[in-house]
Amino acid sequence: MKYKIKKNDEVVVISGSHRGNRGKVLEVLRDSCRVIVEGVGLRKKYIKKDQNHPEGGEVERESSIHYSNVMKVVDFDRKRN
């Protein structure tokens, strides 16, 4: 399967609960046909106490979404040249 969406591309979410959100692609997971988009699909991850994080706590991270739910944003100024 050919992927047209690559890392650092600007995309917009076209379906799902995050429809209309824009962001930059942080990672493309080719095995599972998913992408991680900056600021989309935030999930809370709980961290155990350790030397690096003595308090422990929670961190929000982006979760992956299926690549068919995003569309690459075309920059018309760049396309003309």
N, CA, C and O atoms as a GROMACS GRO file, in nm:
protein
  324
    1MET      N    1   0.084  -0.117   0.000
    1MET     CA    2   0.000   0.000   0.000
    1MET      C    3   0.089   0.124   0.000
    1MET      O    4   0.185   0.132   0.077
    2LYS      N    5   0.059   0.219  -0.085
    2LYS     CA    6   0.138   0.340  -0.095
    2LYS      C    7   0.082   0.446   0.000
    2LYS      O    8  -0.038   0.473   0.002
    3TYR      N    9   0.173   0.505   0.078
    3TYR     CA   10   0.134   0.609   0.173
    3TYR      C   11   0.168   0.745   0.114
    3TYR      O   12   0.283   0.769   0.075
    4LYS      N   13   0.070   0.833   0.109
    4LYS     CA   14   0.096   0.969   0.063
    4LYS      C   15   0.120   1.062   0.179
    4LYS      O   16   0.168   1.174   0.160
    5ILE      N   17   0.087   1.019   0.298
    5ILE     CA   18   0.107   1.100   0.418
    5ILE      C   19   0.240   1.060   0.479
    5ILE      O   20   0.267   0.943   0.504
    6LYS      N   21   0.324   1.161   0.502
    6LYS     CA   22   0.456   1.137   0.557
    6LYS      C   23   0.477   1.219   0.683
    6LYS      O   24   0.397   1.307   0.716
    7LYS      N   25   0.584   1.191   0.754
    7LYS     CA   26   0.617   1.262   0.876
    7LYS      C   27   0.636   1.411   0.844
    7LYS      O   28   0.691   1.447   0.740
    8ASN      N   29   0.591   1.497   0.935
    8ASN     CA   30   0.598   1.644   0.926
    8ASN      C   31   0.501   1.705   0.824
    8ASN      O   32   0.508   1.825   0.800
    9ASP      N   33   0.412   1.627   0.765
    9ASP     CA   34   0.308   1.682   0.677
    9ASP      C   35   0.200   1.747   0.762
    9ASP      O   36   0.175   1.704   0.875
   10GLU      N   37   0.136   1.850   0.708
   10GLU     CA   38   0.022   1.914   0.772
   10GLU      C   39  -0.104   1.840   0.728
   10GLU      O   40  -0.128   1.826   0.608
   11VAL      N   41  -0.184   1.792   0.822
   11VAL     CA   42  -0.305   1.716   0.789
   11VAL      C   43  -0.424   1.773   0.865
   11VAL      O   44  -0.408   1.844   0.965
   12VAL      N   45  -0.543   1.741   0.816
   12VAL     CA   46  -0.667   1.775   0.884
   12VAL      C   47  -0.745   1.646   0.902
   12VAL      O   48  -0.747   1.561   0.812
   13VAL      N   49  -0.810   1.630   1.018
   13VAL     CA   50  -0.889   1.510   1.047
   13VAL      C   51  -1.024   1.526   0.980
   13VAL      O   52  -1.093   1.626   1.000
   14ILE      N   53  -1.064   1.426   0.900
   14ILE     CA   54  -1.188   1.437   0.822
   14ILE      C   55  -1.303   1.354   0.879
   14ILE      O   56  -1.417   1.370   0.834
   15SER      N   57  -1.275   1.267   0.975
   15SER     CA   58  -1.385   1.191   1.035
   15SER      C   59  -1.348   1.152   1.176
   15SER      O   60  -1.231   1.150   1.214
   16GLY      N   61  -1.450   1.121   1.254
   16GLY     CA   62  -1.429   1.083   1.392
   16GLY      C   63  -1.458   1.198   1.488
   16GLY      O   64  -1.506   1.304   1.446
   17SER      N   65  -1.428   1.177   1.615
   17SER     CA   66  -1.461   1.277   1.716
   17SER      C   67  -1.372   1.400   1.709
   17SER      O   68  -1.406   1.503   1.767
   18HIS      N   69  -1.259   1.393   1.640
   18HIS     CA   70  -1.168   1.506   1.628
   18HIS      C   71  -1.177   1.572   1.491
   18HIS      O   72  -1.081   1.636   1.446
   19ARG      N   73  -1.291   1.558   1.424
   19ARG     CA   74  -1.310   1.611   1.289
   19ARG      C   75  -1.285   1.762   1.287
   19ARG      O   76  -1.334   1.836   1.372
   20GLY      N   77  -1.207   1.807   1.187
   20GLY     CA   78  -1.180   1.948   1.171
   20GLY      C   79  -1.049   1.995   1.234
   20GLY      O   80  -1.002   2.104   1.203
   21ASN      N   81  -0.990   1.914   1.321
   21ASN     CA   82  -0.864   1.952   1.384
   21ASN      C   83  -0.749   1.938   1.285
   21ASN      O   84  -0.746   1.846   1.204
   22ARG      N   85  -0.656   2.032   1.294
   22ARG     CA   86  -0.536   2.029   1.210
   22ARG      C   87  -0.415   2.002   1.297
   22ARG      O   88  -0.413   2.034   1.416
   23GLY      N   89  -0.314   1.942   1.236
   23GLY     CA   90  -0.192   1.917   1.310
   23GLY      C   91  -0.084   1.860   1.220
   23GLY      O   92  -0.107   1.829   1.103
   24LYS      N   93   0.034   1.848   1.277
   24LYS     CA   94   0.150   1.796   1.205
   24LYS      C   95   0.164   1.648   1.238
   24LYS      O   96   0.143   1.608   1.352
   25VAL      N   97   0.199   1.567   1.139
   25VAL     CA   98   0.217   1.424   1.159
   25VAL      C   99   0.349   1.402   1.234
   25VAL      O  100   0.455   1.442   1.186
   26LEU      N  101   0.341   1.340   1.350
   26LEU     CA  102   0.459   1.312   1.430
   26LEU      C  103   0.524   1.180   1.392
   26LEU      O  104   0.646   1.164   1.396
   27GLU      N  105   0.438   1.082   1.354
   27GLU     CA  106   0.490   0.949   1.323
   27GLU      C  107   0.390   0.876   1.235
   27GLU      O  108   0.269   0.895   1.248
   28VAL      N  109   0.442   0.792   1.146
   28VAL     CA  110   0.359   0.706   1.061
   28VAL      C  111   0.388   0.562   1.099
   28VAL      O  112   0.502   0.516   1.091
   29LEU      N  113   0.283   0.490   1.141
   29LEU     CA  114   0.296   0.350   1.181
   29LEU      C  115   0.249   0.264   1.064
   29LEU      O  116   0.129   0.237   1.051
   30ARG      N  117   0.341   0.222   0.980
   30ARG     CA  118   0.306   0.152   0.856
   30ARG      C  119   0.247   0.014   0.880
   30ARG      O  120   0.160  -0.030   0.804
   31ASP      N  121   0.292  -0.057   0.983
   31ASP     CA  122   0.242  -0.192   1.008
   31ASP      C  123   0.094  -0.194   1.039
   31ASP      O  124   0.022  -0.283   0.997
   32SER      N  125   0.048  -0.093   1.115
   32SER     CA  126  -0.091  -0.091   1.157
   32SER      C  127  -0.175   0.012   1.081
   32SER      O  128  -0.291   0.034   1.115
   33CYS      N  129  -0.118   0.076   0.977
   33CYS     CA  130  -0.189   0.174   0.893
   33CYS      C  131  -0.244   0.290   0.976
   33CYS      O  132  -0.359   0.331   0.958
   34ARG      N  133  -0.162   0.342   1.066
   34ARG     CA  134  -0.205   0.449   1.154
   34ARG      C  135  -0.104   0.562   1.156
   34ARG      O  136   0.013   0.543   1.120
   35VAL      N  137  -0.149   0.680   1.197
   35VAL     CA  138  -0.060   0.796   1.210
   35VAL      C  139  -0.084   0.860   1.347
   35VAL      O  140  -0.192   0.849   1.405
   36ILE      N  141   0.020   0.927   1.396
   36ILE     CA  142   0.009   1.004   1.520
   36ILE      C  143   0.017   1.150   1.481
   36ILE      O  144   0.116   1.195   1.423
   37VAL      N  145  -0.089   1.226   1.514
   37VAL     CA  146  -0.100   1.367   1.476
   37VAL      C  147  -0.089   1.452   1.602
   37VAL      O  148  -0.149   1.420   1.705
   38GLU      N  149  -0.013   1.559   1.592
   38GLU     CA  150   0.011   1.648   1.705
   38GLU      C  151  -0.119   1.711   1.753
   38GLU      O  152  -0.189   1.776   1.675
   39GLY      N  153  -0.152   1.692   1.880
   39GLY     CA  154  -0.270   1.753   1.940
   39GLY      C  155  -0.401   1.683   1.914
   39GLY      O  156  -0.506   1.734   1.953
   40VAL      N  157  -0.399   1.568   1.849
   40VAL     CA  158  -0.522   1.495   1.816
   40VAL      C  159  -0.520   1.360   1.888
   40VAL      O  160  -0.419   1.290   1.887
   41GLY      N  161  -0.631   1.323   1.948
   41GLY     CA  162  -0.642   1.193   2.014
   41GLY      C  163  -0.563   1.186   2.143
   41GLY      O  164  -0.496   1.086   2.169
   42LEU      N  165  -0.570   1.290   2.224
   42LEU     CA  166  -0.493   1.292   2.348
   42LEU      C  167  -0.550   1.192   2.448
   42LEU      O  168  -0.672   1.184   2.469
   43ARG      N  169  -0.462   1.115   2.509
   43ARG     CA  170  -0.497   1.018   2.611
   43ARG      C  171  -0.411   1.043   2.734
   43ARG      O  172  -0.299   1.092   2.722
   44LYS      N  173  -0.463   1.011   2.850
   44LYS     CA  174  -0.384   1.026   2.973
   44LYS      C  175  -0.308   0.897   3.000
   44LYS      O  176  -0.365   0.788   2.997
   45LYS      N  177  -0.179   0.912   3.026
   45LYS     CA  178  -0.094   0.798   3.060
   45LYS      C  179  -0.043   0.821   3.201
   45LYS      O  180   0.009   0.929   3.232
   46TYR      N  181  -0.057   0.721   3.286
   46TYR     CA  182  -0.016   0.733   3.425
   46TYR      C  183   0.125   0.677   3.441
   46TYR      O  184   0.156   0.567   3.394
   47ILE      N  185   0.210   0.754   3.509
   47ILE     CA  186   0.350   0.718   3.525
   47ILE      C  187   0.376   0.677   3.669
   47ILE      O  188   0.332   0.744   3.762
   48LYS      N  189   0.447   0.564   3.686
   48LYS     CA  190   0.483   0.518   3.819
   48LYS      C  191   0.591   0.607   3.880
   48LYS      O  192   0.662   0.678   3.808
   49LYS      N  193   0.603   0.602   4.008
   49LYS     CA  194   0.711   0.674   4.075
   49LYS      C  195   0.843   0.605   4.044
   49LYS      O  196   0.854   0.483   4.050
   50ASP      N  197   0.944   0.686   4.010
   50ASP     CA  198   1.079   0.635   3.992
   50ASP      C  199   1.176   0.750   4.016
   50ASP      O  200   1.135   0.858   4.059
   51GLN      N  201   1.303   0.729   3.987
   51GLN     CA  202   1.402   0.834   4.013
   51GLN      C  203   1.381   0.956   3.923
   51GLN      O  204   1.403   1.069   3.966
   52ASN      N  205   1.340   0.933   3.801
   52ASN     CA  206   1.317   1.044   3.708
   52ASN      C  207   1.191   1.122   3.742
   52ASN      O  208   1.186   1.244   3.723
   53HIS      N  209   1.088   1.053   3.791
   53HIS     CA  210   0.960   1.114   3.827
   53HIS      C  211   0.927   1.075   3.971
   53HIS      O  212   0.851   0.980   3.992
   54PRO      N  213   0.982   1.145   4.071
   54PRO     CA  214   0.961   1.105   4.209
   54PRO      C  215   0.816   1.116   4.255
   54PRO      O  216   0.776   1.047   4.349
   55GLU      N  217   0.737   1.203   4.192
   55GLU     CA  218   0.597   1.218   4.229
   55GLU      C  219   0.505   1.124   4.152
   55GLU      O  220   0.391   1.101   4.192
   56GLY      N  221   0.554   1.069   4.041
   56GLY     CA  222   0.466   0.991   3.954
   56GLY      C  223   0.373   1.087   3.882
   56GLY      O  224   0.413   1.198   3.848
   57GLY      N  225   0.249   1.045   3.856
   57GLY     CA  226   0.151   1.136   3.798
   57GLY      C  227   0.101   1.091   3.663
   57GLY      O  228   0.116   0.975   3.623
   58GLU      N  229   0.040   1.186   3.594
   58GLU     CA  230  -0.020   1.156   3.463
   58GLU      C  231   0.034   1.252   3.358
   58GLU      O  232   0.065   1.367   3.386
   59VAL      N  233   0.043   1.200   3.234
   59VAL     CA  234   0.092   1.276   3.121
   59VAL      C  235  -0.006   1.256   3.006
   59VAL      O  236  -0.054   1.145   2.986
   60GLU      N  237  -0.035   1.362   2.932
   60GLU     CA  238  -0.121   1.348   2.813
   60GLU      C  239  -0.033   1.323   2.692
   60GLU      O  240   0.063   1.396   2.668
   61ARG      N  241  -0.067   1.220   2.616
   61ARG     CA  242   0.007   1.184   2.495
   61ARG      C  243  -0.091   1.163   2.382
   61ARG      O  244  -0.208   1.133   2.403
   62GLU      N  245  -0.041   1.180   2.260
   62GLU     CA  246  -0.123   1.158   2.143
   62GLU      C  247  -0.134   1.008   2.116
   62GLU      O  248  -0.035   0.935   2.125
   63SER      N  249  -0.254   0.964   2.082
   63SER     CA  250  -0.271   0.825   2.041
   63SER      C  251  -0.287   0.823   1.888
   63SER      O  252  -0.313   0.926   1.826
   64SER      N  253  -0.271   0.706   1.832
   64SER     CA  254  -0.274   0.695   1.686
   64SER      C  255  -0.418   0.690   1.635
   64SER      O  256  -0.509   0.646   1.704
   65ILE      N  257  -0.435   0.738   1.510
   65ILE     CA  258  -0.564   0.728   1.442
   65ILE      C  259  -0.538   0.667   1.305
   65ILE      O  260  -0.426   0.675   1.253
   66HIS      N  261  -0.638   0.608   1.246
   66HIS     CA  262  -0.622   0.542   1.117
   66HIS      C  263  -0.594   0.647   1.010
   66HIS      O  264  -0.652   0.756   1.011
   67TYR      N  265  -0.504   0.613   0.917
   67TYR     CA  266  -0.462   0.711   0.817
   67TYR      C  267  -0.574   0.751   0.721
   67TYR      O  268  -0.565   0.855   0.657
   68SER      N  269  -0.680   0.670   0.710
   68SER     CA  270  -0.791   0.706   0.622
   68SER      C  271  -0.876   0.818   0.682
   68SER      O  272  -0.958   0.877   0.612
   69ASN      N  273  -0.857   0.848   0.810
   69ASN     CA  274  -0.933   0.955   0.876
   69ASN      C  275  -0.865   1.090   0.866
   69ASN      O  276  -0.916   1.188   0.921
   70VAL      N  277  -0.751   1.098   0.798
   70VAL     CA  278  -0.682   1.227   0.782
   70VAL      C  279  -0.662   1.256   0.634
   70VAL      O  280  -0.656   1.166   0.551
   71MET      N  281  -0.652   1.386   0.604
   71MET     CA  282  -0.630   1.431   0.468
   71MET      C  283  -0.517   1.532   0.468
   71MET      O  284  -0.513   1.622   0.552
   72LYS      N  285  -0.426   1.517   0.375
   72LYS     CA  286  -0.313   1.608   0.365
   72LYS      C  287  -0.361   1.745   0.322
   72LYS      O  288  -0.443   1.758   0.231
   73VAL      N  289  -0.309   1.849   0.388
   73VAL     CA  290  -0.345   1.986   0.354
   73VAL      C  291  -0.252   2.032   0.244
   73VAL      O  292  -0.129   2.023   0.257
   74VAL      N  293  -0.309   2.083   0.135
   74VAL     CA  294  -0.231   2.127   0.020
   74VAL      C  295  -0.203   2.276   0.034
   74VAL      O  296  -0.295   2.355   0.054
   75ASP      N  297  -0.077   2.313   0.025
   75ASP     CA  298  -0.038   2.453   0.028
   75ASP      C  299  -0.030   2.503  -0.116
   75ASP      O  300   0.062   2.467  -0.189
   76PHE      N  301  -0.128   2.585  -0.157
   76PHE     CA  302  -0.138   2.626  -0.296
   76PHE      C  303  -0.022   2.715  -0.339
   76PHE      O  304   0.017   2.712  -0.456
   77ASP      N  305   0.034   2.793  -0.248
   77ASP     CA  306   0.148   2.879  -0.284
   77ASP      C  307   0.268   2.795  -0.323
   77ASP      O  308   0.338   2.828  -0.419
   78ARG      N  309   0.293   2.688  -0.251
   78ARG     CA  310   0.405   2.601  -0.281
   78ARG      C  311   0.380   2.522  -0.410
   78ARG      O  312   0.475   2.494  -0.484
   79LYS      N  313   0.254   2.487  -0.436
   79LYS     CA  314   0.222   2.405  -0.552
   79LYS      C  315   0.240   2.482  -0.683
   79LYS      O  316   0.272   2.423  -0.786
   80ARG      N  317   0.218   2.612  -0.682
   80ARG     CA  318   0.227   2.692  -0.803
   80ARG      C  319   0.370   2.701  -0.855
   80ARG      O  320   0.394   2.701  -0.976
   81ASN      N  321   0.466   2.709  -0.764
   81ASN     CA  322   0.606   2.728  -0.806
   81ASN      C  323   0.669   2.603  -0.857
   81ASN      O  324   0.786   2.605  -0.895
   0.00000   0.00000   0.00000
